[in-house]
Amino acid sequence: MNVFYEEEGALKVGAVLADNNTSLQVEAPHGKRSKVKAASVLLRFDGGGLADFMGAAQKLAEGMDADFLWQCCGAEEFSYETLARDYFGRAPSPLESAGLLVRLHGAPMYFYKKGRGRYKAAPADALKSALASVERKRREAERRADYVAQLAESRLPAEFAPLAQRLLYAPDKQSTEWKALEEACEKSRLTPPKLFERCGALPSSHEYHLGRFLFEHFPRGTGFPELPVPVMPSDLPLAGVEAFSIDDVTTTEIDDAFSVTRLPGGNLSIGIHIAAPALGIAPGSAIDAAARERLSTVYFPGSKITMLPEAAIEACTLAAGRACPALSLYLEIAHDASIVSQETRVERVPVVENLRHDALEEVFNETALAKGAVEHRFGEALAALWRLAGGLERARGRAEAEAAPRPEYSFYVEGDRVRIQRRLRGTPVDKVVSELMIHVNSTWGARLAQNGATAIYRVQGAGQVRMSTAPAGHDGLGVASYAWASSPLRRYVDLVNQRQLVALARGGPPPYRANDEALLAAIRDFEAAHEAYGEFQRQMERYWCLRWLVQENVNTVSATVIRESLARFDSLPLVARVPSLPALDPGVRVELAVAGMDLLELTLRCEFQRPLAVDANLL
């Protein structure tokens, strides 16, 4: 006795060795013995030749048209015996019954299994849908294979072009295009951007990194819609000062300027003047919404994405040659550089010159100050600002901690070439600007708190920096409160704080109240944007450092050990992992061989060469 049965979803045949009513001991054609439930048996028959039985049944099944069987079986549930008699026109042989069972079992779209040997034809709509799905999958498989073949030949399929950014930055992993790209990458052992590059579909490594950032943070592009230009008030009192700004040569959003005026009696009036876009950009206006969406200017080597449209910047920036609306903090300074009094005013400030770092540092430096003569139009004013900055620094208790100047780098990109300029932070120019900005932000932060006006504070404690609506100390700066308010053209939180300050200065109600949802939401969104924009800037600075190494054909560099396997380049703002670095103390200078720059992955390979003597100029 032989049986044709189902086991774990597969149809099998075997010879019965023992029949125990509810189960059978069966031997397969290849000799394996197994226990089969009687309920799993579909067909019992006599005869030999089981070795070829399944092959013959399969071949017979292949000759049966499933669609024809579906049309013949009717809409009611049926048994395979009934359909077999109708199909063959007689009582079928065991092999023919097995062949029909194989065909029914292998066509689940056409026939729903209802029990042992029993089936029901799929409804016409369901069958049509299932067949369409199969056809769609077949076509997708063909497309995928074609895409993989093209990619293997370093050709980007035409269908990939409009999907390039999504495939590179945020792929739909269920799409045929992504599956093909993934398969091609596995076969070629390349990453998607590397494969795109090989296909000539990546304009440049720079465009790849910039494109990723824009895709995520500026999906609608970096342009602004048509927006009205802010109308700045023209009836503000005119300050009797001559103000000047100090910025990098590439700065267009000039937020701050300074003035020094001698008072009757010999004291000095030092003005810290901050551009006042809050006077022309109302909360909830169209231009405010645009600034709220961006939250900050994005800086990166060679370019920037401004928070405000160019026309708005032009209307509010402290450009030389005109009287600019400003929020000013005036300090009366005694002969010993101590602060006698402070006053905040909303006014128009005549800006007579926009000074630039590179030219100013040639005459306003440690050497000139030591000689007691700054050869500049604003030499006396700059010297006065320097004395004030020193007093402010000492008052914060940071003079000793910040005595050693730190290196800073400026990137100047022209076309495909980059110039990286190293300068020491902590120079007189830096100190004047930074100390006066710290003072104006801490002073205005304290004033907002004292008057019970809600504001956004920068708080640092226990090594953590965060934004808060509650005034608290900033340990790193050594001040009791610190509200960002000195860059309202570039940071949205500064614009928000400036609105509160303007209201206080004018004696009106602040536009933002405690627990204002608009204020809290701005804080949350700003922190996320600030981190993302900062990370992008760091990433692009690393990119241009690698580009510079390639551009200048640099093979060896000097570096300083940070800790185990990490070293910081002496001439670039670049940190690299050096697996071959021996156990050296932090601060030891070494020579490294540089190779293997990957501008897409932003990686490089460095090998330890030898230790170097200490160079005091690089500490």
Beta strands, then each sheet from edge to edge (+ up, - down):
strand 1: 2-7
strand 2: 10-19
strand 3: 23-27
strand 4: 33-37
strand 5: 41-45
strand 6: 78-79
strand 7: 111-115
strand 8: 118-121
strand 9: 243-247
strand 10: 256-262
strand 11: 268-275
strand 12: 298-300
strand 13: 303-305
strand 14: 322-333
strand 15: 339-356
strand 16: 406-414
strand 17: 417-425
strand 18: 457-461
strand 19: 464-468
strand 20: 556-563
strand 21: 566-569
strand 22: 575-577
strand 23: 589-598
strand 24: 603-611
sheet 1: 4+ 3- 2+ 1- 5+
sheet 2: 6+ 8- 7+
sheet 3: 9+ 15+ 14- 11+ 10-
sheet 4: 12+ 13-
sheet 5: 16+ 17-
sheet 6: 18+ 19-
sheet 7: 22+ 21- 20+ 23- 24+
end
